[in-house]
Amino acid sequence: MARPVPRASRCPHCNAPFTLQATKTHYVCGYCGQMFDLEGPPLAHPAPRAPPPAPANRQALMVVMGVVVMLVLGATGAVFVLATGGPDTPPPTRRPTPVARPAAPPVIPEPRPEPIQWTEDAPSFVDVNADGTEDIIGHVTRHEGGSGFRHFIAAFDGRTLQKLWESLPSEGPDASSRTKVIAQNGRLVMSEQRAVNLLELETGKRLGRVPLTDSPRRLCIPPGDTTSVWVEVVDHQHLLLDTRTATAKPAPRAPEGCATPPLSPQTCDMSRPPSHPTTCERSSYPPSDIRGFSTKYLYRSGGYTLALGTRWPGTQVPMVALFAPGDRKPRWHGLVSEQDPLLLHDQAPEVGELSKDAVYVLYAMQKGDLRLVRRDLNTGDIAWDVPLPLPDPMAIRTTVLWVRNGRVYVTRWGYLLVLDAATGNRISGIGIGQE
């Protein structure tokens, strides 16, 4: 007897729907692909999973797997050792690829200044190396151990004050005395105890020598002369030296502008070079009196007069005044600087200088510091006021100011300082900061 057709038309395996057909009992599922018969025996359920192995079998399996792992690790280690050359060969170290960096510029130490001292107050200014800047030539000394000093003439570059050349000033016993130099016609004239020498300007090489009857006192270039140097001798046996031929002829009378003023109570200082273009005299008589102003020194150049003095009556305070050419009234006057008057040294300034547009005055503070002030020639306005790195401020009288080509040269025994005339900034120096 046939089984009744089931009501549900779904696959007995995946429960997917299918379409019943009349008189047909055998089907193939279109989803899972299983065959079934609607009139056949009922479909068996899927067989259950095998139970887990017994504990003994599990331990055996773990042992086998451990052996397999050890064999694999051993084989891997052997291959690694063979590949790296054995246990004694260290494995290659992998280094990072170096990154190219720009090379740093070499550090070139600045040359240390030579431990020398400036000796002559009157340098010779001339462009030795033809670089457009005036160079400096003068008498210097160098300490050479113990109490000995070596004296020589040297030329220094005007930009850096590095030494260009040196030449011994004298070979006789008077080698330690001050030596005077002056440049003329591309040559250098240098004094000795009883002679003058002619040197090559570019190298300092000796070219000739002229003996004298006594020690030379002064070297001077006559105004308008381009080849000669007048030599003033102590015993008045003066000569005129020809720098072209290194020969000399008697010249008893001093050319105009070369005569040395005789010493008098009006002499500012015996050590002041007579060749300085600015004259100086001790005087309490300025072109006109200024109320409350006591004059002590008068500096003159180009028709202008710079009066240096103190306030009077009352506590002495350093003061300055300027007189224009032909004017009896001062163009301006006042305290030497804008510093606190109580901090200023209570004496008259002793060193001054005039240029075409400014005046320069060296003054001292109560604590002994030295300062240099620049004031406008026409208005007296202060452009700058700077300290000077000069020791022994009590020797201020031996200091000389030279203003040339935008520079201020401060010279005294042992030191030469170069300042920028526009700013007062220090450019360089000889004998300063070298101890």
C-alpha positions in Angstrom: 0.0 0.0 0.0 1.5 3.4 -1.1 2.4 6.1 1.4 0.5 9.3 1.3 2.2 12.3 -0.3 3.6 14.5 2.3 2.1 17.9 2.7 5.3 19.8 2.8 7.1 20.0 -0.5 10.6 20.5 1.0 13.8 18.6 0.7 14.2 16.2 3.6 18.0 16.9 3.6 18.3 20.8 3.4 14.6 21.8 3.7 14.8 23.5 0.4 11.4 23.9 -1.4 10.7 21.9 -4.5 7.7 21.3 -6.9 5.7 18.1 -6.6 4.8 16.3 -9.8 1.9 13.8 -10.1 2.9 10.1 -10.1 6.5 11.0 -9.3 8.1 10.0 -6.1 11.8 10.1 -6.8 13.5 13.6 -6.7 16.9 15.3 -6.8 17.2 18.5 -4.7 18.2 21.4 -6.8 20.0 23.0 -3.8 21.9 20.3 -2.1 22.0 17.7 -4.9 20.7 14.9 -2.6 18.3 12.2 -3.9 15.3 11.1 -2.1 12.2 9.1 -2.6 8.9 10.1 -1.2 7.8 6.5 -0.9 11.1 5.1 0.2 12.3 4.5 3.8 12.7 7.5 6.0 15.9 9.5 5.6 18.6 8.6 8.2 20.1 11.5 10.3 23.7 12.4 9.9 26.2 10.2 11.8 27.4 11.8 15.0 31.1 12.9 15.3 33.6 10.4 16.5 34.3 10.7 20.2 37.7 12.1 21.3 40.6 9.6 21.6 41.4 8.0 24.8 43.9 9.7 27.1 46.6 7.2 26.2 46.2 8.0 22.5 46.3 11.7 23.2 49.6 11.5 25.1 51.1 9.4 22.3 50.0 12.0 19.8 51.7 14.8 21.8 54.9 12.9 22.1 55.0 12.3 18.3 54.3 16.0 17.7 57.1 17.1 20.1 59.5 14.8 18.3 58.5 16.3 14.9 58.9 19.9 16.2 62.4 19.1 17.6 63.5 17.6 14.3 62.2 20.6 12.4 64.0 23.1 14.7 67.2 21.0 14.6 67.2 21.0 10.8 66.6 24.7 10.7 69.5 25.4 13.0 71.8 23.2 11.0 70.9 25.1 7.8 71.5 28.4 9.5 74.9 27.4 10.8 76.0 26.2 7.4 74.7 29.3 5.8 76.6 31.6 8.2 79.9 29.8 8.1 79.9 27.9 11.5 79.7 29.0 15.1 83.1 30.9 15.1 82.0 33.3 12.4 80.0 36.2 13.8 76.9 37.1 11.9 77.3 40.1 9.6 76.2 43.3 11.2 73.8 45.3 9.2 74.9 48.9 9.3 72.6 51.8 8.4 73.4 53.5 5.1 75.4 56.7 5.9 73.6 59.9 5.1 75.8 62.5 3.2 76.1 65.7 5.2 77.7 69.0 4.1 81.2 69.2 5.5 81.6 71.9 8.2 84.1 74.7 7.3 87.5 74.4 9.0 87.9 76.5 12.1 90.8 78.9 11.5 92.0 80.5 14.7 92.5 84.2 14.6 96.1 85.2 14.8 97.2 86.4 18.2 98.6 89.9 18.3 102.3 90.1 18.7 103.3 91.2 22.3 104.8 94.5 21.3 104.6 98.1 22.6 104.3 101.3 20.7 107.2 103.7 21.4 107.0 106.7 19.1 104.2 109.2 19.6 104.4 110.4 15.9 103.7 107.6 13.5 104.2 107.8 9.8 100.9 107.3 7.9 101.4 106.0 4.3 99.8 103.3 2.2 102.6 100.7 2.1 100.8 97.8 0.5 98.7 99.9 -1.9 95.3 98.6 -0.7 93.7 102.1 -0.4 94.1 102.3 3.4 96.8 104.2 5.2 99.3 101.9 7.0 101.2 102.8 10.1 105.0 102.9 10.6 106.8 103.6 13.8 109.2 102.6 16.5 108.0 99.6 18.7 109.6 97.3 21.3 109.2 93.6 22.0 110.0 91.9 25.3 112.4 89.0 24.8 112.8 87.4 28.2 114.3 88.7 31.4 114.6 92.4 31.4 115.7 92.7 27.8 113.7 94.5 25.0 114.2 94.5 21.3 113.7 97.8 19.5 112.8 98.0 15.9 110.9 99.9 13.2 107.8 98.1 11.9 105.1 98.7 9.4 101.5 97.7 10.2 98.6 97.1 7.9 96.0 99.8 8.4 93.0 97.5 8.2 94.2 94.8 10.6 97.3 96.2 12.3 99.1 93.0 11.3 102.9 93.5 10.9 104.0 93.9 7.3 107.8 94.1 7.9 110.3 95.1 10.6 113.8 96.7 10.4 116.3 97.2 13.2 116.4 101.0 14.1 120.1 101.0 15.0 123.0 98.7 15.5 124.8 100.9 18.0 124.5 101.5 21.7 121.7 104.0 21.2 119.3 101.3 19.8 116.8 101.8 22.7 116.2 105.6 22.1 113.2 106.8 20.3 113.5 106.5 16.5 111.8 109.0 14.2 110.5 108.0 10.8 108.9 109.9 7.9 107.8 108.8 4.4 108.7 110.9 1.4 108.8 110.0 -2.4 108.2 106.3 -1.9 111.1 106.0 0.6 111.3 106.0 4.4 113.7 108.2 6.3 114.7 106.8 9.7 116.8 108.5 12.4 119.6 107.0 14.5 121.8 108.4 17.2 124.2 110.1 14.8 122.8 109.2 11.4 119.7 109.0 9.2 118.9 105.9 7.1 117.0 105.5 3.9 114.7 102.5 3.7 112.6 100.9 1.0 109.0 101.7 1.9 107.5 98.4 0.8 110.0 96.1 2.6 112.0 98.1 5.1 115.2 97.2 3.3 118.1 99.6 3.9 119.1 101.6 0.9 121.6 104.2 2.3 122.9 106.0 5.3 124.0 109.6 6.0 126.1 110.3 9.1 125.3 113.4 11.3 127.4 115.5 13.6 125.0 115.0 16.5 121.7 113.4 17.3 118.7 114.2 15.1 115.9 116.1 16.8 113.3 116.3 14.1 112.5 115.1 10.6 110.4 117.4 8.5 109.2 117.6 4.9 109.4 121.2 3.6 106.0 122.4 2.3 105.7 121.8 -1.4 108.8 119.6 -1.6 108.3 116.1 -3.0 111.8 114.6 -2.7 113.6 116.0 0.3 113.5 115.7 4.1 114.9 118.4 6.4 116.9 116.9 9.3 117.1 119.1 12.4 120.3 118.3 14.4 120.8 119.1 18.1 124.1 121.0 17.4 122.3 123.0 14.6 124.3 121.4 11.8 121.0 120.7 10.0 120.9 118.9 6.6 118.6 118.5 3.7 118.4 114.8 2.7 117.6 113.9 -0.9 115.6 110.6 -0.9 116.4 109.9 -4.5 120.2 109.6 -4.0 120.6 109.2 -0.2 122.8 112.2 -0.2 122.6 115.4 2.0 123.6 119.0 1.9 123.9 121.6 4.7 120.6 123.5 5.4 121.2 125.7 8.5 118.0 127.5 8.2 114.8 125.7 8.8 112.3 125.7 5.9 109.0 127.4 6.5 106.8 125.2 8.7 109.7 123.1 9.9 111.2 125.2 12.7 110.6 123.7 16.2 109.1 126.1 18.6 111.4 126.9 21.5 110.4 125.7 25.0 108.5 128.3 27.0 105.9 128.5 29.8 103.4 128.2 27.0 104.6 124.8 25.9 101.8 122.2 26.4 104.1 119.3 26.9 107.7 118.5 25.9 106.8 115.1 24.6 104.1 116.4 22.2 105.4 115.9 18.6 106.2 119.2 17.0 105.1 117.7 13.7 101.5 117.5 14.8 99.2 119.6 12.6 97.4 121.0 15.6 99.2 123.5 17.8 98.8 123.6 21.5 99.8 126.2 24.2 99.2 126.8 27.8 97.2 130.0 28.1 94.5 131.5 30.3 93.7 134.1 27.6 91.2 132.8 25.1 89.9 135.0 22.3 87.4 136.4 24.8 86.5 135.8 28.4 83.6 133.4 29.2 81.9 134.0 32.5 82.4 131.1 34.8 85.1 129.6 32.6 88.8 129.4 33.4 91.0 128.5 30.4 94.2 126.4 30.7 95.0 125.0 27.2 94.3 126.3 23.7 94.4 124.0 20.6 94.4 125.7 17.2 93.8 124.3 13.7 92.4 125.8 10.5 91.7 129.1 12.3 89.5 127.4 15.0 90.5 127.5 18.6 89.5 124.9 21.1 89.7 126.1 24.8 90.0 123.5 27.6 89.5 124.6 31.2 87.4 124.4 34.3 84.4 126.1 35.8 85.3 129.1 38.1 84.5 130.0 40.7 83.3 127.0 42.6 84.2 123.3 42.5 86.3 122.6 39.4 84.5 120.8 36.6 86.1 120.2 33.2 84.7 122.5 30.5 85.3 123.2 26.8 84.6 126.0 24.4 85.0 126.6 20.6 85.9 129.8 18.8 85.4 130.1 15.1 87.9 131.9 12.9 87.7 135.7 13.6 85.0 135.4 16.3 85.6 136.7 19.7 82.5 135.1 21.2 82.5 131.3 21.6 80.4 129.4 19.1 79.5 127.1 21.9 80.8 126.1 25.4 79.8 123.9 28.3 80.8 120.9 30.3 83.2 118.5 28.6 80.5 115.8 28.4 77.0 114.8 29.5 78.3 112.7 32.4 77.3 113.5 35.9 79.6 116.4 36.9 80.2 114.8 40.3 81.8 111.8 38.6 84.2 113.9 36.5 87.8 114.4 37.5 88.1 118.0 38.9 90.8 119.1 36.5 90.9 120.7 33.1 91.1 118.4 30.1 94.6 118.3 28.7 94.2 116.6 25.3 92.1 117.8 22.4 92.0 117.7 18.6 90.1 119.4 15.8 89.1 118.1 12.4 87.1 119.8 9.6 83.7 118.9 11.2 84.3 117.8 14.9 86.4 118.3 18.0 87.7 115.5 20.2 88.5 115.8 23.9 90.1 113.3 26.2 89.0 113.6 29.8 89.2 111.6 33.1 86.6 110.3 35.6 87.0 110.5 39.3 87.8 106.8 39.5 90.6 107.2 37.0 88.8 105.9 33.8 89.6 107.7 30.6 87.0 108.7 28.0 87.0 110.3 24.6 84.1 112.5 23.4 83.4 113.7 19.9 81.4 116.9 19.6 80.1 118.7 16.4 82.4 121.6 15.4 79.5 124.0 14.7 76.9 123.1 17.3 78.8 121.3 20.1 76.4 118.4 20.0 77.9 115.1 21.3 78.1 112.4 18.7 79.6 109.7 21.0 81.4 109.4 24.3 83.3 106.2 24.8 85.7 104.7 27.4 89.3 104.0 26.3 91.1 100.8 27.3 94.2 102.6 28.3 96.0 101.8 31.6 97.6 104.4 33.9 95.1 107.2 33.5 97.4 109.6 35.4 99.7 109.7 32.3 96.9 111.4 30.2 99.2 114.3 29.3 101.4 112.1 27.2 98.5 111.0 25.0 98.2 112.4 21.5 95.2 112.3 19.1 95.6 112.0 15.4 92.5 112.3 13.2 93.0 111.1 9.7 90.8 109.7 6.9 87.8 108.8 9.1 89.9 107.4 12.0 91.1 108.6 15.3 94.6 107.4 16.4 95.2 107.6 20.1 99.0 107.2 20.8 101.0 107.2 24.0 104.0 105.4 25.3 103.4 101.7 24.9 100.0 101.9 23.2 98.4 102.9 19.9 94.6 102.7 19.6 92.6 103.0 16.4 88.9 104.2 16.6 86.3 104.8 13.9 85.8 108.6 13.8 82.0 108.3 12.9 81.0 105.9 15.7 83.8 105.8 18.2 84.0 102.0 17.8 87.4 100.4 18.4 89.0 99.1 15.2 92.3 97.7 16.5 95.3 98.5 18.6 99.0 97.9 19.2 100.1 97.1 22.8 96.5 97.0 24.1 95.1 93.9 25.6 98.3 92.0 24.9 99.7 91.7 28.4 
